Amino acid sequence: MSLAEGLQHLDRSHAAYLFGGAADEITLQANRQAWQDLSLWPRTLRRLAGSHTRTDLLGRTWPTPLLVAPMAHQMLAHAHGEQGTALAAASQGTGMVLSCQASQPLEAVARAVLDDPARGPLWFQLYPQPRPDDTLALVRRAEAAGFEALVLTVDAPVQGVRDRELQTGFRLPAGLSAVNLKPAPQVPLAELLAGAPTWEQVAWLKEHTRLPVLLKGVLHPVDAAEAVARGVDGLIVSNHGGRTLDTAVPTAQALPAVVAAVAGALPVLVDGGIRRGTDVLKALALGAAAVLVGRPVLAGLARSGAPGVATVLRRLQDELVAAQALCGCHCPAQAPTLGLLR
Ligand SMILES: Cc1cc2nc3c(=O)[nH]c(=O)nc-3n(C[C@H](O)[C@H](O)[C@H](O)COP(=O)(O)O)c2cc1C
């Protein structure tokens, strides 16, 4: 399903929030282009019997390397909201990362899918809250609800410049809010910057949770090496889908350097502009352990709620299966042996 199909069901300003990017949307477009600029170099005559998409992540094996990226305020797209997305993801064996800015209680979302034996990973995304006690309370709730890892987003110390949202006058409608967070008054910039995540906060979080901690929004290999040194459990190469720093490097370009820097010490995931099974396979070929998908999920949600999300994820999974077979690739773990040409 194209993003345009999702747009038809939305108010213009809501669509600007859900599908827009920062400033001139150069990174938003470059993310797509960078995957398209890579050519798969298929192999033939390799054994495909028993091919599968099973994927090992953080000590467990999952049905597919696909996860839904954390995205705030999903009830803007459809009344089914995050719970609908989670149910649809579970029905397709896809993982789900729930945003801490979700529009529904994190416990209800977890409860809806936790006992499904065929689901993918269930992770919780975290922005550090202004008060450490509030961050800790969120962590405890996520642990108690059954989330299996924490994803600390580190690429958005301040909001990106969102021209499209400004032009359309986007505001959250009455009755919709980040229900898992304490209502926060507008914080002055100096205070925001003082509370921006640091390596010390990463260490603090690691000390205060029994869950694995992944960092989302790492693009530079020096930061990736630092993450390894500090005992982080995984990285997500991301530029927030082009919603924060416009003209930031596209993720398909940053991924190889990050993979090289961690040298297998921890799993590296990637998101941004992944729209086709061939994009997923290219990410795996570059060394990603798994991928996250953002806006296409929102397009499915906007079109018809949970069934729309399931359709989007099923197509992506079917495309991945086809792409693997057409490249002579037996399973995701074999993808790094594939060639890619620029
Ligand atoms: C509407 C929207 C809301 C988002 N909210 C969050 C969020 O709360 N936390 C976060 O870490 N990333 C957030 N992201 C970024 C996504 O997790 C992801 O990095 C990005 O959407 C991937 O790119 P793609 O949409 O091109 O697939 C959001 C993205 C969108 C489109």
The ligand as an SDF file (V2000), in Angstrom:
LIG
                    3D

 31 33  0  0  0  0  0  0  0  0999 V2000
    4.4340    9.8140   13.1700 C   0  0  0  0  0  0  0  0  0  0  0  0
    5.7550    9.3240   13.6770 C   0  0  0  0  0  0  0  0  0  0  0  0
    5.9910    9.3280   15.0390 C   0  0  0  0  0  0  0  0  0  0  0  0
    7.2120    8.8700   15.5360 C   0  0  0  0  0  0  0  0  0  0  0  0
    7.3870    8.8250   16.8800 N   0  0  0  0  0  0  0  0  0  0  0  0
    8.5380    8.3150   17.3750 C   0  0  0  0  0  0  0  0  0  0  0  0
    8.7090    8.1420   18.7690 C   0  0  0  0  0  0  0  0  0  0  0  0
    7.8100    8.4230   19.5780 O   0  0  0  0  0  0  0  0  0  0  0  0
    9.9140    7.6460   19.2030 N   0  0  0  0  0  0  0  0  0  0  0  0
   10.9160    7.3000   18.3350 C   0  0  0  0  0  0  0  0  0  0  0  0
   11.9670    6.8480   18.7720 O   0  0  0  0  0  0  0  0  0  0  0  0
   10.7660    7.4250   17.0000 N   0  0  0  0  0  0  0  0  0  0  0  0
    9.6090    7.9130   16.5040 C   0  0  0  0  0  0  0  0  0  0  0  0
    9.4470    7.9980   15.1480 N   0  0  0  0  0  0  0  0  0  0  0  0
   10.5150    7.5390   14.2450 C   0  0  0  0  0  0  0  0  0  0  0  0
   10.3180    6.0550   13.8960 C   0  0  0  0  0  0  0  0  0  0  0  0
   10.5460    5.2300   15.0100 O   0  0  0  0  0  0  0  0  0  0  0  0
   11.2870    5.5730   12.7950 C   0  0  0  0  0  0  0  0  0  0  0  0
   12.6000    5.8900   13.1670 O   0  0  0  0  0  0  0  0  0  0  0  0
   11.0000    6.1250   11.4130 C   0  0  0  0  0  0  0  0  0  0  0  0
    9.6260    6.3780   11.2060 O   0  0  0  0  0  0  0  0  0  0  0  0
   11.4860    5.1160   10.3660 C   0  0  0  0  0  0  0  0  0  0  0  0
   11.3760    5.6310    9.0930 O   0  0  0  0  0  0  0  0  0  0  0  0
   10.1860    5.2730    8.0610 P   0  0  0  0  0  0  0  0  0  0  0  0
    8.9570    5.9370    8.5740 O   0  0  0  0  0  0  0  0  0  0  0  0
   10.7080    5.8840    6.7950 O   0  0  0  0  0  0  0  0  0  0  0  0
   10.0550    3.7640    7.9630 O   0  0  0  0  0  0  0  0  0  0  0  0
    8.2190    8.4380   14.6340 C   0  0  0  0  0  0  0  0  0  0  0  0
    7.9590    8.4250   13.2700 C   0  0  0  0  0  0  0  0  0  0  0  0
    6.7460    8.8470   12.7830 C   0  0  0  0  0  0  0  0  0  0  0  0
    6.4900    8.7900   11.3050 C   0  0  0  0  0  0  0  0  0  0  0  0
  1  2  1  0
  2  3  1  0
  2 30  2  0
  3  4  2  0
  4  5  1  0
  4 28  1  0
  5  6  2  0
  6  7  1  0
  6 13  1  0
  7  8  2  0
  7  9  1  0
  9 10  1  0
 10 11  2  0
 10 12  1  0
 12 13  2  0
 13 14  1  0
 14 15  1  0
 14 28  1  0
 15 16  1  0
 16 17  1  0
 16 18  1  0
 18 19  1  0
 18 20  1  0
 20 21  1  0
 20 22  1  0
 22 23  1  0
 23 24  1  0
 24 25  2  0
 24 26  1  0
 24 27  1  0
 28 29  2  0
 29 30  1  0
 30 31  1  0
M  END
$$$$
